């Protein structure tokens, strides 16, 4: 159980040891499976090893050497893993890019890192690169994974690159011998999303990533019987370390989801034992469950909520050390009537979800626990490779991100900032010593997050330091806990609290428009456009009532006095979210500045929150 080879020091060593372990075994042993013609088809270790050697030989022949930067611009697909392995095996540095990035941001990153080559997935991504190529002075190699409809000058298909590499290897079998990669060499430069200003390139070494994989393997125990469904972008450190390197190192299989929309169906097909995901998926799954139960109505709806309530009682008593015989019997009945049917929808083999990337609302974690599905919330940053903390399967504390993983030290500074130390801390920011010096001091990494550690060593994140709102009255307010309370309402899809240098807080709220349409139908009103819906008096009253309820749980200076209902969601496409689905708070405040000013300058939407 666990790592196939616990002694790897670099990623090429990791790849080599795993391929050696499976060499000569049945080709059904496979690290990756993707959907072809409606069914999952595995890619064997043998074919993957041959392909990455051939691609590496081609890249070497084209002049890619140790320390060179080669970018990957692709969705999650077999070619991503292939490109990563080939680039790293040459001692080169890969630069993963989000497929959602527009050409101007790609231009900045590719010039900033001085990329010599890039491997793209399809014509859409290739089109972006072709449009900016004249401005990329160092880029001289472009490979596309998909087949081209017609040849394009200086663009090579991946199949051709592998074919040429195979020919090179046949002529010189020793071509890839003797390439040295040291643990402290940079393996990858991951550009942070940049909620403000230009993105910074985080330099992660082989040691950083390998040590983080080893640390995670002691908490999340995996072996060859395990599998996962991959849908978070591999461009993100969280999916790359947890959903790729960790799984590969343990001989587990990775099933590639077709899209975000098909996750539920793909889970049923792939039957994963572990899924790495973000809190937003749980919100969607919970909403779908409640919607399906409401549609059934009657006895089935009552049984579902009884089962949820029974699950809550059971786990509360379990945490206290003793479950009463009555609750135990009720829990077994609830499992027979409800929980096992839900587990079937998750493929029946699921042991747990791992949640990261953003805060998991405590009530969401407790809801899933009550129906027999365990969520392990963790914490980390790109700069920390990324995992630093994670809840333990045997002792989950919702509202916390768990104790630190092996070899990571956590300290809370006097102002509440979380500081981290360990072999997983980045080498620094690419070509930015000044920014590096601001966050790494005396070996400690300053996260910019505010938190506290409980008596059991579990870390709780209270907010981002830079998100702390200072009102005109001088009160310091963390917006995240307030936003999480608002988000508990089924009528809210997204929210952001503002109030910097203002007399009180206001909330920008993106409603759940599907829920509002259902509400309108109940009122015998025809479902109308988002703009018309949020203008209705009855709809406004829903949110007035919600914020009165939320405000009763808050200190006077934390109360949300006014709100603005928005007809458009915050998204990557409209520039209001980062590729990792974090709110671009400054950009949102700027976009809605006039509307926010009007809220503060008028009294007609004030309501009593006392």
N, C-alpha and C positions, 0 to 999 in steps of 0.2 A: 504494500500500500504506500502511496505517496510518490515521491520523485523517483523516476527510473534511474537517474544518476545524480546523487546529491552533491557531487563534487565539481560541477561545471562552474567556470569562472567567467566565461564569455558566452554570448549567444551562439556563435558558431560551434562552440564546444557542446552546448545544450542540444543543438540540432543534430550534430554528428552522433552524440551518444544515444539519442532516441532512435535515429535511423538505424544505427548499428544493432540496437536491441531488437528491432522488428525485422531486420534484414533476413530474407529467406522464409519468413512466416507466410501464412495464407494471405493472399492479396485482399481478402475481405477485412483484414486489420487495416483500419484507415483513420487518419487524423482529421479528415475533413469530408463532409458530404454536402452536395448541393442538389437542388431540385432540377430534374430534367424530365420533360414530358409528363409532369404530374407526379413523379415519384423521386424520393431521395436516392441519389447514386453516390456511393463512396469513392473517394480518390485514395488509392493505396499509398502506403509509405514508399514503396518502390518507385512508382511513377512520379511522385512529388520530389523525391530525392534526385532522380535523373533530370527532371525538368529544371530544378534550381541549379544544379551543376552546369547544365547546358546554357542557361541564361547567364550565370556568373562568368562562364568562359567567353560568351559573346561580349558582355560588358567589359571584361578585362581586355579583350582584343580591341575594343573601341577606346581604350585609354583610361578607363575608370580604375583608380588605384586607392590605396589606403588614404583615408582622410578626405577624399572627394565627397561632395554632396550630390545625392541623387534623390529627386522627389518622387512621391507616389501620389497620384491624384485619381482616386478610385473609390467606388462603393465597396462594401464587404463582398469579396468574391475570391475564388481560388487564386487568381492572379495577384491579389494583394499579398497573400502569404508567400507566394513564389518570389515576388519582387523583393520583399523584405529579406528573405533568406539569402537570395543571390547577392544583394547589395552588401549585407553584413558579412557574408563569407569572404568578401574581398577586402575587408577592413575599411570599407567606405561607410559613409554616414547617410542614413536615409532621413528624408524630410517628408513626413506624412501631411497631406493637405486635405481639408474637408471638401467634398464634391460640391457643397453648397456655396463655396466662396466665389465671388464675382471676379472678373479678369483683373480689375485694378488692385485688389488685395493679393491675388496670385502674383502679379507683377512685383509688388513690394517684397513679398516673402522670397521669391525666387532670386531677385537681385540681392536682397539682404544676405541670404545664405550662400550666394554664388554657386547655384546649382549648375553642374555640368550636364546632367541628364535628367529626364523625367519620364516616368511610365504612367500613362493615362488609361482609363478604362474604355471609353467610347467616343463617338463622334461629338457629343455635346461637350465633353471635357477637352477633347482635342481642339475643337473650335475656339475655346477660350485661349488655349496656349498659342495657336496659330495667330490669333489676333494681337498678341503681345510679344511674340517671338522677336520681332525686330528691335524691341527695347530690352531684350535679355542678352547682354553682351557675352556671358559665359556659357549659355546653354547651346550645346551642339549635338545633343542626342535626344530624340523623341521616339518613344515606343508606345504603340497603342495595342491594348489587349484584344479588342474586337477586330473583326475582318474589315478591311476598307472596301467600299464599293468600287473605287478606282484608285490607282496609285497617287500618292501625294509626295512631292519632292522632299527628301530628307526625313520622311516619317517611315518607321519600320514596324511591321506587324509583329506581335509577340511570337506567333507561331514561326515566323521567318527567323527571328532572333534565336529561338531555341534550336531550330534546324541548323543554322550556321554554327551555333555553339557546339552542337553535337558533332559536326564535321571537324571542328577545331579540336575537340577532345579525342576523337578517333585518331587524328594526326599526331597529337601531343597529349597522351594520357596523363602526363605529369603537370599539365598546364596550371592547375590550381594548387599544386603542392608548394609548401614553404611560405604560404601567406601568413604573416604573424598578426594576431590581434591581442592586445593586452587588456587586462581588466579595466584600466583607467583610460582607455581610448574612448572617445565619444562614439556612441552607437547611433544616436538619433538626435535630431533637433526638432522639438515639437513647439510650434508657435502657439502661444496662449491666445485665447479668443479675443482678448482686448475689449473689455467693456468700456474702456476709455483709451483713447490714443491708439497708436500703432501697436500691433502684436509684438511680443518679445519672444525670441527663440530660446527655449529651455534646452540646455545641453545635458542629456542623460548618458552616462557612461555604461559600459557593459556591466561593471560592478554594481552600479545603481540598480539596474533592472534585474540582474541575476540574484542579488541579495534580497530584493523585494519579492521575487518569485519564491525563494526559499522560505522567507518569513511567512508569506501567505499560505504556503503548503502545510505549515504546522497548525494553522487554524482551520482552513478549509481543506479537509482531507479528501483527496481524489485518487482514483486509480483507473485501470483500463475498463472497468465496468461503467464508468461515469460518462456522461455526455452533456452538452450544453447547446442552447440555441443562440446564435450570434445575430444581433441586430443593432446594437450600439456601434457607432462608427469606430473602426480600427484606428482612425486618425487620433482618437482620444486615448490617453495613457491608461485610463481605467479599463477599457475593453482590451487594449493591447496586452497589458500585464496579466489581468485576471482572466479574460475571456480567450486569450491566445497562448501566451508563453506558459502560464501556469497549467492550463489544460494539456498543452503539448508535452510539457515536461513530465506529466503524470501518465501519459499514454491514453488520455481521455479523447473522445470524439467531439468535433465541433460541427454542428449542423447550421448551415447558413439560411437565415430567414429570407423569404422572397422579398418582403417589404415590411414596413411598419404596420400596414393595414392587414397583412396576413398572419400576424404573430399568433393569434389565438388558434388558427387552423394549423399552423406549422408546429406549435407546441404539441397538439394532439398527435401529429404525424411523427415528430422526432422523439417524443417521449423523453425529454431531458431530465437529468437528475439535479441540475443546478442551472440557474439563469442569472446572469449579471444584467442589472437594469437600473432604471432611474425612477424616482417617486411618481412621475407623471403617468407611467404605465399603470401603477396601482390605482390611481384616481380613476383612470379610464375603465379598468377591469371592475372596480367596485361599482361604478355608475352603471355599467352594463348588467352586472348581476342584479342590482336593485331594480333596474328597468325591466329585466326579464321576469323577476319575481312579481312585480307590480302588474305585469301583463297577465300572469297566471291568476293572480288575485285569490280571494277566498281562503280555503283551508291551506293550500300550498304556501301562500304568502305568510300566513300565521305560523306555520311550521318552520319556515325559514328564519323568521325573527326570533322564534322560541329557541331554535338551534344556536343562533348567534348569541343570545342572552345566556344560554346554558354554557356555551364555550367560554364566555367571559368569566362566569362564576367558577368554572373548572380551573382555568388558568390562574385566576386570582388565588384560589385555595391552594393550588399546586405551588405557587410562589411562596405561600405562607408555610408550606411544609406538610399540609394534610388536607386531603380531599374527602369530603363527607360521603358515606356510602350512597346516599340518595343522589347527590350530584354526579357521582361516578356512574350510576346506572343510567341517569338522564343523558350523560355525555355519550355513553355507548349507543344509546338509542338515537341520539342526534347524529352520531357518526353513520349509523346504518341508513337513516332517512335523508340526510343532507350532505355531510362532509365527504363521504366516499364518492358521491355523484359529482361533487365539485372537483375532487382529485382526478377523476376520470377525464375531466375537461383539460387538466394540466398534464395529461399523459400517464397518470398513475405512478410514475417513478420519481416524481419531483421531491427532493429532500428539502431544498430551500432556495429562495431567491436571495441574491446579494444586492443591496441597494446602495447606490452612491451617486456622486455628481451634484446632489442638492439635498436639503433637509427632508427627511421623511416625517410627515406629521404623525405625532404619537398615536392619535386615534386611528389612523390608517393601519399602522402596524398592529394595533390591538384588534382591529376588525378582522384582519387576515389570520391572526393567531387564533381568534375565536372560532374560525371555520377550519382550523387544522392546517393552515399554510404558514410556514415559518419564513420571516424576512430577517436577514442579518444586515443591519445597517452599518456602514463603514464610513471612513473619512480619509481624505488624502487630497493632494494637489498634484498637478503635472510636475511641479518642482520636486516632489517627493516620490516619484517613480511608480505609482502614486500612493499606494496604500500605507497608512500609518496606524490606523485604528480600525477594529471591526468587532462587532458583537460576537460572542461565542455561542455556538449552537446549543450548548448545555445551559447557558445562562444569558438569555436575551433581555436587555433593558431598553424598552422603547422610550424614545426621547433622548437617548444617548447614542454615541457612535462606538461604544465599547472601549475596552482597554487597548493599549498599543500592541502592535504585532512584535514579534521577536526582534531584538536589536534596535528598536526605536525608542528613544527617550522623549517624554513629553513634559514640558514645564509651562506654568502660567506666569507671565510677567506681571509686574505690579499694576499695570493698567488693564490687565485681563487678557492680553494678547497671548495666543497659543504659540509656543516655541517648540521646535522639533530638532532632534539630532539623531544621526544614524548613517549607515553606509548607503542609504537610499537617497540622500540629499543631493540634488543636482550639482554638477560641476560649476554652473553659473549660466548667465544669459549670454548668448552668442553676440560677440562684438559690443558688449555693453557692461563694462566693468563697474560703472557708476551705479547702474540699477542692481547689479549683483551685490555690491557693497552695502546697499540699503537693506537687503533682506538676509544676508548671511553675515553674522557678527559673532566672533569667538566660537565658530563651529556650529552655532545655533541658527536655524532657519526661522525667520519671523514671518508667520503665515498671513498676518493681516486679519485673522479670525479671532473673535472674542469667545472665551469659553471658561469652563470650570471642571474640576476633577472631583468625583465623589469619593466616599470612603472606600469603595471597592476598586478604585482606579479607573472607573469608567468616565470617559470624556463626554461632556455635553457642550455643543456649539450653541452659543446664544445669538451671534450675528457676525457680519463682516465689520471690521473696524471702520472701513471707509464708508459703510452704509449707515453708521450711527448718525441719527438726526439730532442736531442741536437746535432747539427752538429759539425764538427771539427772547424767550424768558430764561434761556440758559439751561434748560432741561436736556439731558442726554437720553435719547430714546432708541432702543433697538427695534427696527421695523419688522424683522422676520417673525418673532412670536405673534405679533398682532396680525400680520398677513396670514399666518397659519390658522389662526382662529377664524378669520373671514373665509378662508378657503374650505373650512369644514362644511359650509353651506352647499347643498347640491345645486343652488342657483348661481354659484360663482365658478367660473372657469379659471380666471387669472386675476391677480390683484397686485397693486403696488401702493404703499403708503408714502406720502410725501409730507414735508413740514419743515425743511431746513430753513432756519432764520425766519420762520413764520410763527404766528401766535398759537397755532394749534395744528393738529394733524387732519389731513384729508386723504381719502382713498380713491384711487382710480380702479374701477372694477370692470372687467370684461365678463358679462354674464354667460351662463351656459344657455345658449339660445334654444337648444332642443328642449330643455326643461321649461323655458319660458313659453315656447309654442304649446307644450302640453298644458301649461297653466292657462293660457289663453283659450285653449279648446274646452277646458273645464268650465271657463267663464262664458262659454257659448260665443266666443269671439273668434273670428277667422284668424288663422296664423298669418302674420304679416311680416314685413321686412324687419331686420334688426333695429333700424332707425325708428320705425313706428312702434315697435314693441317697447323700447326703453323710454319712449315718450309717454306711455300710458300711466295714468295715476296709480292704478292697481299694482303695476309692476314696480314703480318707484317705492310704493309702500312696503313691498317685500324687502327691499334693501334698507329702508329706514328701520324696519322692525329688526332685521339682522344686526345692524350696527348698534342699535340700542342694547340688544342681547350681548353682543361682543363687549361693548363698553362697560357693562356691569362687572366684567371679569378683569378690568384694567384700572390702574391708578388714574387719578384725575388728569394728569398731564399726558397720559397715553391714549385717552379717549379719541376716537375718530369722530370729528364734529360734522363733517360734510363729505359728500362723495360725488363722483362723476361716473356715469355709466357710459362705457365706450362700445361702439358698434363694430370695431375692428379688433381682432386679437393681436397680441404681441407675437411676432414671428421672426424667423430668420430672414424670410423673404422681404419683410418691410423694414428690416434693419433694427428691430427693437429687441431681438434676442441674439445671443451668441450661438455659434454652431453646437455648443454643448447645452443649449436651452436655458441659459441664465439670462435674467432680465438685464438689458442695457439701461440702467436706471437714469443715467444722465441724459441719454438719448430720448428716453420716454418723457422725462421732465421737460426737455427742450421742445419735443414734438407737441406736447399739450400745454405749453407754458401759458398761452392766452386763456385757455379754458380754466386752468388752475388759478390764474390771477382773478378771473371773474368769480370763482368760488369764494375766494378770500374777500372780494370787494362787495359781494352782495349778501343779503340776509335771507332771501326767499327760500333757500333750501336748508336753513338751520332747523334742527329739531332737537328736542330735549333728550339728552343722553344721561342725565343724572339719575 
